[in-house]
Amino acid sequence: MKIESTDDLDLTLAATSFAALGSEQRLGVLRALVRTGPDGLSIGELGVRSGVTGSTLTHHVKVLAAAGLVEQARQGRSIICAAVAYDQVRALSEFLLTACCADSTAPCEYHNHD
């Protein structure tokens, strides 16, 4: 099977992002942050909302931050985490669907016809 690269998202970036999202707990952390919007959450509140706490949460946030999906900033005594890569997450889904049904003779109901 031949994998073609796209101009919109480099294959390496896609693999790194998907790897970061390859954990139920990390995916839950990111979803909690996406739900919150650009204001983000303190580490404590993120733990409550995601159900992941302590060093496990710290590790997962670090992985998401390394993939460019989450940003951390100190506000006083708190560390605030926020999802920052909405365009990257959208690009990941487009990366998967861009070539949808490209090798099929059947009509594709999932392909974007804009």
RARAZI-V251883 format. One record per backbone hydrogen bond with DSSP energy under -1.0 kcal/mol. NH is the residue of the N-H (numbers start at 1). CO is the residue of the C=O. Records with the same first field share a line. If there is no record, write none. Layout:
NH=CO  CO
This chain:
14=10
15=11
16=12
17=13
18=14
19=15
20=16
21=17
22=19
27=23
28=24
29=25
30=26
31=27
32=28
33=29
34=30
35=31
36=32
37=33
40=37
41=81
43=79
46=42
47=43
48=44
49=45
50=46
51=47
57=53
58=54
59=55
60=56
61=57
62=58
63=59
64=60
65=61
66=62
67=63
68=65
69=64
71=82
73=80
75=78
78=75
80=73
81=41
82=71
84=69
85=69
89=85
90=86
91=87
92=88
93=89
94=90
95=91
96=92
97=93
98=94
100=97
102=99
104=101
